[in-house]
Amino acid sequence: MATNDLINNTILFPERQITQQPDQFGLQYQDFLVNIAAGNRLHGWYIPAGQPDQSRPVVMISHGNAGNVGYFLPWAKLLVELGYDAVLYDYQGYGKSDGKADVAALIGDAEAVLQWLRQRWPDKPLGLMGLSLGTLVSIALAVDGEAQDGSVVKSVVLEGSLVPSSLLADKFGALGAAIAWAVSSQIPKQLHSDKQIAQVKCPTLFVHSADDQVTSLAGALQLYQLAVCEKEFWQVTNSDPLEIISKQEKEYLNRAGQFLKRHMPICPATEPLP
């Protein structure tokens, strides 16, 4: 059963039209489709950092609550520049993916894409990147990955991480506390990041702007404190939500590159061409 419209209308803002394509960023890519329930299919892009190579690590990006894959190409470009393949996909109801956007479907969508990725490239080292809403999905996938095979997920990058109950309380305010509780209670348990993060065992990089007025710094710091894995926290200023990559691109490349290559090294033979 779909989550009620209140929570979906509060959290999800999908767009169907994809206005940017990978080749506009100088990226090679392959469209892919993943079968899900009711005959629906999810759409995504596989964006390689070079010629096909089973040993080159891949990072699966779970994007934010608004727009579609086209909005999040700068993160794929960053990963490719670092030498990693990238997978960028749309949830149901976003872009070219079938179905209706539904918070209750987020985990199933991500798991379907992850299963497709593992079946196609079973030996590739795997990393996860979550952006805003996608941090909830990436945390849930990392927990699942550890439960099924502790070696599968090598590292996680979380930008704009959040605690759903705190975010909704801030959104509705004191007068809307009952609404916030009702909405929060409808969010699948796997997406309650404050209950899940301690189960993530792989190294995790938290990226957050102190100026973020959507996903609070306090929520990100709370998750960082709850995490028991090897972890780092990069706090920046003068950047709005999801603008760090455009305003501090060189530093992002440096920070993310050092973290990922420490925990998910790239074989010299698979390094991207200069």
Residue pairs with C-beta under 8 A, 6 or more apart in sequence:
1 104
2 8
2 100
2 102
2 104
2 105
3 102
3 103
3 104
3 186
3 187
3 188
4 186
6 179
6 182
6 183
6 186
7 103
7 183
7 186
7 187
8 101
8 102
8 103
10 168
10 171
10 183
11 65
11 103
11 133
12 65
12 93
12 101
12 102
12 103
13 65
13 66
13 67
14 66
14 67
14 68
14 91
14 93
14 94
14 95
14 101
15 66
15 67
15 68
15 94
15 95
16 68
16 94
16 95
16 96
17 68
18 68
18 69
18 70
18 95
18 96
19 70
20 70
20 71
20 73
21 29
21 70
22 28
22 29
22 45
22 47
22 73
22 76
23 29
24 73
25 73
25 74
25 76
25 77
26 77
27 47
27 73
27 76
27 77
27 80
28 47
28 48
29 45
29 46
29 47
29 48
30 45
30 46
30 48
31 43
31 44
31 45
32 43
32 44
32 45
32 46
32 116
33 41
33 42
33 43
34 41
34 42
34 44
34 89
34 112
34 113
34 116
35 41
35 112
36 42
36 92
36 98
36 99
36 108
36 109
36 112
37 108
38 99
40 92
40 97
40 98
40 99
41 97
41 98
42 89
42 90
42 91
42 92
42 97
42 98
42 109
42 112
42 113
43 69
43 89
43 90
43 95
43 96
43 97
44 69
44 87
44 88
44 89
44 90
44 113
45 69
45 76
45 86
45 87
45 88
45 89
46 85
46 86
46 87
47 76
47 79
47 80
47 85
47 86
47 87
47 88
48 56
48 80
48 85
49 56
49 79
49 80
49 82
49 83
49 84
49 85
49 86
49 270
49 272
50 56
50 83
50 270
50 271
50 272
50 273
53 269
53 270
54 121
54 123
54 124
55 123
55 124
55 125
55 267
55 269
55 270
56 83
56 84
56 85
56 124
56 266
56 267
56 270
57 84
57 85
57 124
57 125
57 126
57 127
57 154
57 260
57 264
57 266
58 84
58 85
58 86
58 87
58 117
58 121
58 124
58 125
58 126
58 127
59 79
59 84
59 85
59 86
59 87
59 126
59 127
59 128
59 129
59 157
59 260
60 86
60 87
60 89
60 110
60 113
60 114
60 117
60 126
60 127
60 128
60 129
60 141
61 72
61 75
61 76
61 79
61 86
61 87
61 88
61 89
61 129
61 130
61 131
61 134
62 89
62 110
62 128
62 129
62 130
62 131
62 133
62 134
62 135
62 137
62 138
62 141
63 69
63 71
63 72
63 88
63 90
63 131
63 132
63 133
63 134
64 71
64 72
64 131
64 132
64 133
64 134
64 160
64 242
65 132
65 133
67 94
68 90
68 94
68 95
69 88
69 89
69 90
69 94
69 95
70 95
72 88
72 131
73 88
74 245
74 246
75 86
75 88
75 129
75 131
75 245
76 86
76 88
78 245
78 249
78 252
78 253
78 256
79 85
79 86
79 129
80 86
80 272
81 253
81 272
82 253
82 256
82 257
82 260
82 261
82 272
83 266
83 270
83 271
83 272
84 127
84 260
84 264
84 266
85 124
87 113
87 117
89 97
89 109
89 110
89 113
90 96
90 97
91 97
91 101
91 105
91 106
91 109
91 110
92 98
92 99
92 100
92 101
92 102
92 105
92 109
93 99
93 100
93 101
93 102
94 101
97 109
99 105
103 186
103 187
103 188
103 191
104 188
106 133
106 136
106 137
106 188
106 191
107 137
107 140
107 188
107 190
107 191
110 137
110 140
110 141
111 141
111 144
114 141
114 145
117 124
117 126
118 126
118 152
125 154
125 264
126 145
126 152
126 153
126 154
127 153
127 154
127 155
127 156
127 157
127 260
127 263
127 264
128 138
128 141
128 142
128 153
128 155
128 156
128 157
129 138
129 156
129 157
129 158
129 159
130 136
130 137
130 138
130 139
130 156
130 157
130 158
130 159
130 161
131 159
131 160
131 242
132 159
132 160
132 162
132 214
132 215
132 241
132 242
133 162
135 158
135 159
135 160
135 161
135 162
135 193
136 162
136 164
136 191
136 193
137 191
138 156
138 158
139 156
139 158
139 161
139 193
139 196
139 197
139 200
140 190
140 191
140 196
141 153
142 153
142 156
142 200
142 202
142 204
143 190
143 196
143 199
143 200
145 152
145 153
145 202
146 152
146 153
146 199
146 200
146 201
146 202
150 201
153 202
154 202
154 203
154 263
154 264
155 202
155 203
155 204
155 205
155 259
155 260
155 263
155 264
156 200
156 202
156 203
156 204
156 205
157 204
157 205
157 207
157 256
157 259
157 260
158 204
158 205
158 206
158 207
158 220
158 223
159 207
159 208
159 242
159 244
160 207
160 208
160 209
160 212
160 214
160 215
160 220
160 241
160 242
161 193
161 206
161 208
161 215
161 219
161 220
161 223
162 193
162 215
162 216
162 219
162 220
163 192
163 193
163 194
163 219
163 222
163 223
164 184
164 187
164 191
164 192
164 193
165 180
165 184
165 192
165 194
166 216
166 218
166 219
166 222
167 214
167 215
167 216
167 219
168 180
168 183
168 184
169 177
169 180
169 184
170 216
171 180
172 179
172 180
172 183
189 195
190 196
193 223
194 222
194 223
194 226
197 223
197 226
197 227
198 226
198 227
198 228
200 227
200 229
201 228
201 229
202 229
202 263
203 229
203 230
203 231
203 232
203 259
203 262
203 263
204 227
204 229
204 230
204 231
204 232
205 231
205 232
205 234
205 255
205 256
205 259
206 220
206 223
206 224
206 231
206 232
206 233
206 234
207 234
207 236
207 244
207 252
207 255
207 256
208 215
208 217
208 220
208 221
208 233
208 234
208 235
208 236
209 217
209 235
209 236
209 237
209 238
209 239
209 240
209 241
209 243
209 244
210 217
210 235
210 236
210 237
211 237
211 238
211 239
211 240
212 239
212 240
212 241
213 240
213 241
214 241
215 241
217 235
220 233
221 233
224 231
224 233
230 263
232 259
234 255
236 244
236 248
236 251
238 247
239 247
239 248
244 252
245 252
